[in-house]
Amino acid sequence: MKKKINRPSLNKIVCIGIVILLSACSSHKRINKEASKIRCNKTIHFIFDEDSNFAKIEYFGKETIGDSPYPNYKNTFKNSIIELNKITNAEIEFKQKLGLPTKSVLQVIMKIEKIVWVISRSSAVMTADLSFYVDGEKIGVIGENKVHWAGTKKGNLYKCLKNGTFNFLNVICFK
Protein backbone atom coordinates (compact mmCIF):
# COMPACT_ATOMS: atom_id res chain seq x y z
CA MET A 1 0.00 0.00 0.00
CA LYS A 2 1.35 3.40 -1.04
CA LYS A 3 1.47 6.23 1.47
CA LYS A 4 0.10 9.50 0.26
CA ILE A 5 2.65 12.32 0.70
CA ASN A 6 1.21 15.59 1.86
CA ARG A 7 2.42 18.34 -0.51
CA PRO A 8 1.48 22.00 -0.51
CA SER A 9 -0.86 22.88 -3.28
CA LEU A 10 0.42 24.62 -6.37
CA ASN A 11 -1.78 27.63 -5.58
CA LYS A 12 -0.13 28.02 -2.19
CA ILE A 13 3.35 27.89 -3.74
CA VAL A 14 2.38 30.44 -6.40
CA CYS A 15 0.90 32.79 -3.77
CA ILE A 16 4.03 32.61 -1.63
CA GLY A 17 6.16 33.30 -4.71
CA ILE A 18 4.10 36.35 -5.62
CA VAL A 19 4.33 37.74 -2.08
CA ILE A 20 8.12 37.32 -2.12
CA LEU A 21 8.45 39.02 -5.51
CA LEU A 22 6.18 41.92 -4.55
CA SER A 23 7.93 42.53 -1.25
CA ALA A 24 11.34 42.40 -2.95
CA CYS A 25 10.28 45.13 -5.39
CA SER A 26 8.32 47.28 -2.95
CA SER A 27 11.17 49.52 -1.78
CA HIS A 28 12.35 50.05 -5.36
CA LYS A 29 8.80 50.95 -6.44
CA ARG A 30 8.47 53.31 -3.46
CA ILE A 31 11.61 55.13 -4.58
CA ASN A 32 10.22 55.44 -8.12
CA LYS A 33 6.99 56.93 -6.75
CA GLU A 34 8.71 59.30 -4.31
CA ALA A 35 11.34 60.35 -6.86
CA SER A 36 8.62 61.71 -9.13
CA LYS A 37 7.90 64.35 -6.44
CA ILE A 38 11.47 65.70 -6.34
CA ARG A 39 12.04 69.13 -7.89
CA CYS A 40 15.35 70.97 -8.12
CA ASN A 41 15.93 74.55 -9.12
CA LYS A 42 19.23 73.68 -10.84
CA THR A 43 20.48 71.12 -13.30
CA ILE A 44 22.66 68.58 -11.48
CA HIS A 45 25.67 66.97 -13.14
CA PHE A 46 26.91 63.82 -11.41
CA ILE A 47 30.55 62.83 -11.83
CA PHE A 48 31.82 59.41 -10.74
CA ASP A 49 34.93 59.42 -8.53
CA GLU A 50 37.25 56.75 -9.96
CA ASP A 51 38.51 55.95 -6.43
CA SER A 52 35.14 54.26 -5.96
CA ASN A 53 36.53 51.31 -7.92
CA PHE A 54 38.62 50.37 -4.87
CA ALA A 55 35.51 49.67 -2.77
CA LYS A 56 35.11 45.90 -2.65
CA ILE A 57 31.88 44.23 -1.66
CA GLU A 58 32.14 42.91 1.91
CA TYR A 59 30.00 39.84 2.68
CA PHE A 60 28.49 38.90 6.03
CA GLY A 61 26.12 36.15 7.05
CA LYS A 62 25.16 33.04 5.13
CA GLU A 63 27.06 31.66 2.17
CA THR A 64 25.71 32.48 -1.25
CA ILE A 65 24.66 30.03 -3.92
CA GLY A 66 26.55 30.82 -7.08
CA ASP A 67 28.54 33.91 -7.80
CA SER A 68 27.82 36.82 -10.08
CA PRO A 69 30.59 38.87 -11.66
CA TYR A 70 31.68 42.20 -10.20
CA PRO A 71 29.84 45.06 -11.89
CA ASN A 72 31.47 48.01 -13.56
CA TYR A 73 30.79 50.58 -10.83
CA LYS A 74 30.95 53.59 -13.13
CA ASN A 75 28.46 52.17 -15.65
CA THR A 76 26.18 50.98 -12.87
CA PHE A 77 26.14 54.49 -11.36
CA LYS A 78 25.63 56.04 -14.79
CA ASN A 79 22.61 53.79 -15.43
CA SER A 80 21.10 54.64 -12.04
CA ILE A 81 21.39 58.37 -12.86
CA ILE A 82 19.79 57.84 -16.27
CA GLU A 83 16.89 55.99 -14.63
CA LEU A 84 16.45 58.64 -11.93
CA ASN A 85 16.45 61.36 -14.58
CA LYS A 86 13.49 59.66 -16.26
CA ILE A 87 11.39 59.51 -13.09
CA THR A 88 12.22 62.76 -11.28
CA ASN A 89 11.15 66.29 -12.03
CA ALA A 90 14.77 67.28 -11.66
CA GLU A 91 17.19 67.65 -14.52
CA ILE A 92 20.05 65.34 -13.62
CA GLU A 93 22.79 64.02 -15.87
CA PHE A 94 25.83 61.79 -15.68
CA LYS A 95 29.03 63.50 -16.84
CA GLN A 96 32.48 62.02 -17.44
CA LYS A 97 34.30 64.93 -15.80
CA LEU A 98 33.79 68.31 -14.17
CA GLY A 99 32.79 71.12 -16.48
CA LEU A 100 33.08 74.86 -16.13
CA PRO A 101 31.16 76.09 -13.09
CA THR A 102 27.91 77.94 -13.77
CA LYS A 103 25.14 79.34 -11.59
CA SER A 104 22.51 77.10 -13.20
CA VAL A 105 24.40 73.80 -12.92
CA LEU A 106 25.30 72.05 -9.68
CA GLN A 107 28.28 69.73 -10.12
CA VAL A 108 28.35 66.76 -7.77
CA ILE A 109 31.11 64.19 -7.40
CA MET A 110 29.91 60.82 -6.07
CA LYS A 111 32.28 58.39 -4.37
CA ILE A 112 31.49 54.88 -3.15
CA GLU A 113 33.18 54.55 0.23
CA LYS A 114 32.05 51.08 1.28
CA ILE A 115 29.70 48.31 0.13
CA VAL A 116 28.36 45.71 2.54
CA TRP A 117 26.12 42.78 1.62
CA VAL A 118 24.50 41.00 4.57
CA ILE A 119 22.97 37.69 3.55
CA SER A 120 20.53 35.87 5.81
CA ARG A 121 18.34 32.84 5.34
CA SER A 122 15.40 34.80 3.92
CA SER A 123 16.87 38.02 2.53
CA ALA A 124 19.96 39.90 1.48
CA VAL A 125 20.58 43.57 2.22
CA MET A 126 23.21 45.56 0.37
CA THR A 127 24.21 48.94 1.73
CA ALA A 128 26.62 51.42 0.20
CA ASP A 129 28.18 54.30 2.07
CA LEU A 130 28.28 57.11 -0.47
CA SER A 131 29.89 60.54 -0.36
CA PHE A 132 28.55 63.35 -2.52
CA TYR A 133 30.86 66.35 -2.86
CA VAL A 134 29.14 69.65 -3.65
CA ASP A 135 31.09 72.93 -3.69
CA GLY A 136 33.77 71.41 -1.44
CA GLU A 137 31.21 70.11 1.06
CA LYS A 138 30.85 66.38 1.72
CA ILE A 139 27.35 64.98 2.12
CA GLY A 140 27.33 61.37 3.27
CA VAL A 141 24.34 59.14 2.55
CA ILE A 142 23.58 55.45 2.61
CA GLY A 143 22.03 53.62 -0.31
CA GLU A 144 20.24 50.38 0.47
CA ASN A 145 18.59 47.55 -1.39
CA LYS A 146 16.93 44.50 0.11
CA VAL A 147 15.97 41.37 -1.80
CA HIS A 148 14.08 38.35 -0.51
CA TRP A 149 14.85 35.83 -3.15
CA ALA A 150 17.92 36.17 -5.32
CA GLY A 151 20.12 38.96 -6.49
CA THR A 152 23.29 39.79 -8.33
CA LYS A 153 26.07 42.18 -7.42
CA LYS A 154 25.22 44.40 -10.40
CA GLY A 155 21.45 44.43 -9.83
CA ASN A 156 21.70 45.10 -6.11
CA LEU A 157 24.40 47.73 -6.53
CA TYR A 158 22.33 49.47 -9.21
CA LYS A 159 19.33 49.74 -6.89
CA CYS A 160 21.60 50.66 -3.98
CA LEU A 161 23.19 53.55 -5.93
CA LYS A 162 19.78 54.65 -7.17
CA ASN A 163 18.49 54.67 -3.58
CA GLY A 164 21.55 56.58 -2.33
CA THR A 165 21.28 59.19 -5.08
CA PHE A 166 17.55 59.51 -4.34
CA ASN A 167 18.43 60.10 -0.66
CA PHE A 168 20.97 62.73 -1.71
CA LEU A 169 18.41 64.49 -3.94
CA ASN A 170 16.02 64.56 -0.97
CA VAL A 171 18.65 66.54 0.93
CA ILE A 172 19.47 69.15 -1.72
CA CYS A 173 16.18 69.47 -3.63
CA PHE A 174 12.61 70.03 -2.55
CA LYS A 175 9.31 68.27 -3.02
N, C-alpha and C positions, 0 to 999 in steps of 0.2 A: 504494500500500500504506500502510495506516494504522499509525502507531507506537503501541504500547501504552504508556500513561503509568503509571508506577509510583506508586500512591497507598497511603497507609497504610490498613490495614483499619479498618472502623468499630469493631470491638472494641477495637483499640489506642487509638483516639481516645477512646472511652467510658472506658476504663481510666485514661488520663491525666487526663481530666476529673474522675473520681471521686477520684483521688489529690490533685489540686489542691484540690477542695472539702473533702476530709477534713482536709488539712493546714491549710487556711485556718481551719477551725473548731476545730482541736485545742486551741489555747491558751484559747479561750473555754470549751470543754467542761471543760478542766482547772480553770479558775477555778470553774465551777459545782460540780464534784466537791469541790474543796478548800474552797469556801465552806460546804458543808454541815457541815464539821467545826468551824467557828468557833462559840465560845460566849462570850457576854459576861455579866458579872454585873450590868449596868445596861442600861436602855433608852437608846438613842442617838438623839437628834434631830439631823438634819442640816439646816443652814440654808445656802442659797446666797448667796454674797457677790456683790452686783450689779456690783461692779467687774470681775468675771470677764468681763462682756460686752465689755470693751475688749481682750481677748486675741484677736487675729486669727490665723488659721491661716497659718503660714509654710510655703512649699513649697520643696523642694530636689530636685534630680535631674531626671528625665525629665519631659517635658510630659505632661499628662493628656489623655485623650480625653473630651470632654464636660465639663460642669461641673454639679455639684449645688448646690442652694441652701444658704446658711448655715443651720445649725440654730439653734433657740432653745436657748441653752445651759442656761437654767434648767429648761426642760421635759425636756431630754435628761438632765440630772443627776437630776431628780426621778424619771424613768422607770428610771434605773439603780439608784436606791435602792429603788424598789418591787420591782424584779426581785431585787436582793440580799436583801431582806427575805423573799421567798418561799423562797429556797434556803439561807439561813443558819439557824443555831439561835440567832441573836441577834435581839433585838427592835429593829429600826431603822426610823426613820420620817423622811420629808421634812416639814419645817415651813417655813412662810412667813417666820417671824420668831422671834427668841429669846423664850422663855417665862420664867416665874419659875424661878429655880434651885431644884432639889431634890436630895436625896442619892441618889435612885433613877434620876435622869435625867441623862445626860451630854449637854450641848449642844455641838455641833461646827459651826463655820462653815467651809465649804469655799470656797476661791478658786482659780480657774484662773489661773495665772501666765503660762503660755506653751504654745502648741500648735505642734508641728512635724510636718510630713508629708513624709517622705522617700520619693520614688517612684523605683523602679529598673525595669529591664526586666521582672523577673519577680515583683516584690512591691512593696508599699507599707506603710510602717511609720509609724503616727501615735503620737507621744508627747505627753503633757500633763504639764507640771510643775504639781503641785497643792500647795496649802498648806491644812492642816487646823489650825484654831485651837481648842484645848481649854484652858479655864481660863487664858487668857492665854499659853499656850505654843504655839509654831508647830511643827508636824510636817510636814516636806516629804516628799512621795512622788512617784513617777513612775507614771503610768498608760500602758499601751502596748497597741496592737493592731496586728497584722500580717495583711495579706491578700495572697493570691497571685493573685487574679484581678481582681476589680473591687470598688470600694467607693464609698461616698458619705460626705460630710462628717458627716452626721447619724449614720449607722450606725457609722462608725469612732470618732467622738467618744463615742457611747453606750458602746461596748465599752471604750474608753480610760478613761472615767470610772468604769465598773464595775470595771475592773482596778485603777485607782488607789484606789478606795474599799475594795476587797478588800485591797489592800496595807496601807492604813491600819488596817483592822480586824485584820489580822495583828499589827500593832504594839501595839494597845491591848487586844485580847481574848486569849483563850487557846483552844487546841484540846484 
